[in-house]
Amino acid sequence: MRTAPRGGRRRPARSPHRALLGLAGVAAFLCLLELLPRTGLVNSRFLPPFSDMAEALGERAGTGEFWRALGDTLTTWSIGLGIALAAGVVIGMLIGSVRVLRETTASVIEFLRPIPSVALIPLAVLMYGTGREATLLLVIYAAFWQILLQVLAGVQDVDPVARDTARSYRFRFLTEVTRLVWPTTLPYAVVGFRLAASVALILTVTGELIIGTPGLGRLIAVAQTSGAVASMYALVIVTGLLGVAVNLLARLVERRVLRWHPSVRQESAS
């Protein structure tokens, strides 16, 4: 989690040249994609020029199939992320606040957490076939751990003196959670949400690509098997742009929810 600079020093203002350098880097990369196949350094059969990708993307964007696939991907992503967020926050707060639960579930969490979500694909297909539920299982499983671990860390970061004070005043469990634990845990939960948002998108496209759930991933698989290489790369570019949009949205949510937090206030002031 980001922390405010020590000594109250303000961060230097961001130079406008930084954005220009970023755009220049993107432009150089696109020029490289255009030149490599045209100069024969790369076989255009496997990597067509960027202009061909852009043309294929324009053709795709003019079809209803593309927009339905985009809607399916966003729907699967948002549902899976929402369920993972709710479950991660509730279960994390409960386990972190009750010592017995924290100690009894520690080994189970350490065992389940490292299991790759893609390893659950056979189970997901066996249970739900190629429907959206199969990909949702992967998305929820992967995003859940990102949020749960952050929430557990946030609960453990509660000031022990404040916790003892609340108990000495005989605060009820629910009052202690809402007035003491949650304000401390919220920044961690938001960081978990930001991490989970990107992971959920990755697993959404992966499930569509491998399982065949409706969405951009399935269109990529169809384009690859049919030999439409330029169209395949165009769809890959769309997923990359979607990832950038998801990251920007998550950071916007972080700034809005944590506008009272010192790190966000310092960043806004710089």
C-alpha positions as CSV (number, residue, x, y, z in Angstrom):
1,M,0.0,0.0,0.0
2,R,1.3,3.5,-0.8
3,T,2.4,5.6,2.1
4,A,2.8,9.3,2.4
5,P,6.3,10.8,2.1
6,R,8.1,11.4,5.3
7,G,8.6,14.9,6.7
8,G,5.5,16.3,4.9
9,R,7.4,16.9,1.7
10,R,5.3,17.2,-1.4
11,R,6.1,15.1,-4.3
12,P,7.5,16.9,-7.3
13,A,4.8,17.8,-9.9
14,R,4.7,15.4,-12.8
15,S,6.3,16.8,-15.9
16,P,4.2,17.1,-19.1
17,H,7.2,15.7,-21.0
18,R,6.5,12.4,-19.2
19,A,3.2,11.9,-21.0
20,L,4.8,12.9,-24.3
21,L,7.5,10.3,-23.8
22,G,4.9,7.7,-23.1
23,L,3.1,8.5,-26.3
24,A,6.4,8.5,-28.1
25,G,7.1,5.0,-26.8
26,V,3.7,3.7,-28.0
27,A,4.2,5.3,-31.4
28,A,7.7,3.7,-31.7
29,F,6.2,0.3,-30.8
30,L,3.5,0.6,-33.4
31,C,6.0,1.6,-36.0
32,L,8.1,-1.4,-35.1
33,L,5.0,-3.6,-35.6
34,E,4.5,-2.1,-39.0
35,L,8.1,-2.3,-40.2
36,L,9.1,-5.8,-39.0
37,P,6.8,-7.8,-41.3
38,R,7.2,-5.4,-44.2
39,T,11.0,-5.6,-44.2
40,G,10.9,-9.4,-44.0
41,L,12.5,-9.7,-40.6
42,V,9.3,-11.4,-39.4
43,N,7.1,-13.6,-41.5
44,S,3.9,-11.6,-42.1
45,R,2.0,-14.8,-42.0
46,F,2.5,-15.0,-38.3
47,L,2.8,-11.2,-37.5
48,P,1.0,-9.0,-40.0
49,P,1.7,-5.3,-40.2
50,F,-0.1,-3.1,-37.6
51,S,-2.0,-1.4,-40.4
52,D,-3.6,-4.8,-41.2
53,M,-4.5,-5.3,-37.6
54,A,-6.1,-1.8,-37.4
55,E,-8.1,-2.6,-40.6
56,A,-9.3,-5.9,-39.1
57,L,-10.2,-4.1,-35.9
58,G,-12.3,-1.6,-37.8
59,E,-14.1,-4.4,-39.6
60,R,-14.7,-6.2,-36.3
61,A,-16.0,-3.1,-34.7
62,G,-18.6,-2.8,-37.4
63,T,-20.2,-6.1,-36.5
64,G,-22.8,-6.9,-33.8
65,E,-20.9,-10.1,-32.9
66,F,-17.9,-8.0,-31.6
67,W,-20.0,-5.8,-29.3
68,R,-21.9,-8.8,-28.0
69,A,-18.7,-10.5,-27.2
70,L,-17.3,-7.4,-25.5
71,G,-20.5,-7.2,-23.4
72,D,-20.2,-10.9,-22.5
73,T,-16.7,-10.4,-21.3
74,L,-17.5,-7.3,-19.3
75,T,-20.5,-9.1,-17.8
76,T,-18.5,-12.1,-16.7
77,W,-15.8,-9.9,-15.3
78,S,-18.0,-7.6,-13.3
79,I,-20.1,-10.5,-11.9
80,G,-17.1,-12.5,-10.9
81,L,-15.3,-9.5,-9.4
82,G,-18.4,-8.4,-7.5
83,I,-18.9,-11.9,-5.9
84,A,-15.2,-12.2,-5.1
85,L,-15.2,-8.7,-3.5
86,A,-18.2,-9.4,-1.3
87,A,-17.0,-12.8,-0.2
88,G,-13.4,-11.7,0.3
89,V,-14.4,-8.7,2.5
90,V,-16.9,-10.6,4.6
91,I,-14.9,-13.8,5.1
92,G,-11.7,-11.8,5.7
93,M,-13.2,-9.6,8.3
94,L,-14.8,-12.6,10.1
95,I,-11.6,-14.7,10.1
96,G,-9.3,-11.8,10.9
97,S,-11.5,-10.7,13.9
98,V,-11.9,-14.1,15.5
99,R,-8.6,-15.6,16.7
100,V,-9.9,-19.2,16.7
101,L,-11.0,-18.9,13.1
102,R,-7.7,-17.3,12.1
103,E,-5.6,-20.0,13.6
104,T,-7.8,-22.9,12.3
105,T,-8.0,-21.6,8.7
106,A,-4.4,-20.5,8.3
107,S,-3.2,-23.9,7.0
108,V,-6.2,-24.3,4.7
109,I,-5.7,-20.8,3.2
110,E,-2.0,-21.5,2.6
111,F,-2.9,-24.8,0.9
112,L,-5.6,-23.4,-1.4
113,R,-4.1,-20.1,-2.3
114,P,-1.2,-21.3,-4.5
115,I,-3.5,-23.5,-6.6
116,P,-3.6,-21.9,-10.1
117,S,-7.1,-21.1,-11.3
118,V,-6.4,-22.7,-14.7
119,A,-6.0,-26.0,-12.9
120,L,-9.7,-25.8,-12.1
121,I,-10.7,-25.7,-15.7
122,P,-11.4,-29.5,-15.9
123,L,-13.6,-29.2,-12.8
124,A,-15.4,-26.1,-14.1
125,V,-16.1,-27.8,-17.4
126,L,-17.3,-30.9,-15.7
127,M,-19.7,-28.9,-13.4
128,Y,-20.9,-26.2,-15.8
129,G,-19.9,-27.2,-19.3
130,T,-19.1,-24.3,-21.5
131,G,-21.5,-21.9,-19.9
132,R,-20.6,-18.6,-18.2
133,E,-20.7,-20.3,-14.8
134,A,-17.5,-22.3,-15.7
135,T,-15.5,-19.1,-16.3
136,L,-17.1,-17.4,-13.3
137,L,-15.7,-20.2,-11.1
138,L,-12.2,-19.4,-12.3
139,V,-12.7,-15.6,-12.0
140,I,-14.1,-15.8,-8.5
141,Y,-11.5,-18.2,-7.3
142,A,-8.6,-16.1,-8.5
143,A,-9.9,-12.7,-7.5
144,F,-11.1,-13.9,-4.1
145,W,-7.6,-14.6,-2.8
146,Q,-6.3,-11.2,-3.8
147,I,-9.0,-9.5,-1.7
148,L,-9.0,-12.0,1.2
149,L,-5.3,-11.7,1.9
150,Q,-5.4,-7.9,1.8
151,V,-8.4,-7.8,4.2
152,L,-6.7,-10.2,6.6
153,A,-3.6,-8.0,6.6
154,G,-5.7,-5.0,7.2
155,V,-7.5,-6.6,10.2
156,Q,-4.1,-7.5,11.7
157,D,-2.9,-3.9,11.3
158,V,-5.5,-2.6,13.7
159,D,-3.8,-0.7,16.6
160,P,-3.7,-3.1,19.5
161,V,-4.0,-0.2,22.0
162,A,-7.2,1.0,20.2
163,R,-8.5,-2.6,20.2
164,D,-7.9,-3.0,23.9
165,T,-9.5,0.4,24.6
166,A,-12.6,-0.7,22.6
167,R,-12.8,-3.9,24.6
168,S,-12.3,-2.1,27.9
169,Y,-15.4,0.0,27.0
170,R,-17.2,-3.2,26.3
171,F,-17.9,-2.4,22.6
172,R,-20.1,-5.0,21.0
173,F,-18.4,-7.2,18.3
174,L,-20.3,-5.5,15.5
175,T,-19.6,-2.0,16.8
176,E,-15.9,-2.9,17.1
177,V,-15.8,-4.1,13.6
178,T,-17.6,-1.2,12.0
179,R,-16.0,1.6,14.1
180,L,-12.5,0.3,14.5
181,V,-11.6,-2.6,12.3
182,W,-13.2,-1.6,9.1
183,P,-11.7,2.0,8.8
184,T,-8.2,0.4,9.2
185,T,-9.0,-2.4,6.8
186,L,-10.6,-0.3,4.1
187,P,-7.3,0.8,2.4
188,Y,-6.1,-2.8,2.3
189,A,-9.5,-3.9,0.8
190,V,-9.3,-1.2,-1.9
191,V,-5.8,-2.4,-2.8
192,G,-7.1,-5.9,-3.0
193,F,-9.9,-4.7,-5.3
194,R,-7.4,-3.1,-7.6
195,L,-5.3,-6.2,-7.8
196,A,-8.3,-8.4,-8.2
197,A,-9.8,-6.3,-11.0
198,S,-6.9,-7.1,-13.3
199,V,-6.7,-10.7,-12.3
200,A,-10.4,-11.2,-12.9
201,L,-10.1,-9.8,-16.4
202,I,-7.2,-12.2,-17.1
203,L,-9.1,-15.2,-16.0
204,T,-12.2,-14.0,-17.8
205,V,-10.4,-14.0,-21.2
206,T,-8.6,-17.2,-20.3
207,G,-11.8,-19.0,-19.6
208,E,-13.4,-17.8,-22.8
209,L,-10.3,-18.8,-24.7
210,I,-9.9,-22.3,-23.3
211,I,-13.4,-23.3,-22.2
212,G,-15.3,-21.5,-25.0
213,T,-17.5,-19.3,-22.9
214,P,-19.0,-16.4,-25.0
215,G,-16.8,-13.4,-25.1
216,L,-13.7,-11.9,-26.6
217,G,-11.6,-14.9,-25.7
218,R,-13.7,-17.2,-27.8
219,L,-13.6,-14.8,-30.7
220,I,-9.8,-14.9,-30.5
221,A,-9.8,-18.7,-30.5
222,V,-12.1,-18.8,-33.5
223,A,-10.0,-16.3,-35.4
224,Q,-6.9,-18.4,-34.6
225,T,-8.3,-21.7,-35.8
226,S,-9.7,-20.1,-38.9
227,G,-6.4,-18.5,-39.9
228,A,-7.6,-14.9,-39.5
229,V,-4.3,-13.8,-38.0
230,A,-4.8,-10.0,-38.4
231,S,-8.2,-10.3,-36.8
232,M,-6.8,-12.4,-34.0
233,Y,-4.2,-9.7,-33.2
234,A,-6.8,-7.0,-33.4
235,L,-8.9,-8.8,-30.7
236,V,-5.8,-9.2,-28.6
237,I,-5.2,-5.5,-28.9
238,V,-8.8,-4.9,-27.7
239,T,-8.2,-7.1,-24.6
240,G,-5.0,-5.1,-23.9
241,L,-6.9,-1.8,-24.1
242,L,-9.6,-3.3,-21.9
243,G,-7.0,-4.1,-19.3
244,V,-5.7,-0.6,-19.4
245,A,-9.3,0.7,-18.9
246,V,-9.9,-1.7,-16.0
247,N,-6.7,-0.5,-14.3
248,L,-7.6,3.1,-14.7
249,L,-11.1,2.5,-13.4
250,A,-9.7,0.6,-10.3
251,R,-7.3,3.5,-9.6
252,L,-10.1,6.0,-9.9
253,V,-12.2,4.0,-7.4
254,E,-9.2,3.9,-5.1
255,R,-8.8,7.6,-5.2
256,R,-12.5,8.3,-4.6
257,V,-12.9,5.8,-1.8
258,L,-9.7,6.7,0.0
259,R,-9.8,10.5,-0.6
260,W,-9.4,10.9,3.2
261,H,-6.3,8.7,3.3
262,P,-3.0,10.6,3.8
263,S,-1.3,8.9,0.8
264,V,-4.1,9.8,-1.6
265,R,-4.4,13.4,-0.3
266,Q,-0.6,13.8,-0.7
267,E,-0.8,12.5,-4.2
268,S,-3.6,14.9,-5.1
269,A,-1.7,17.8,-3.6
270,S,1.5,17.1,-5.5
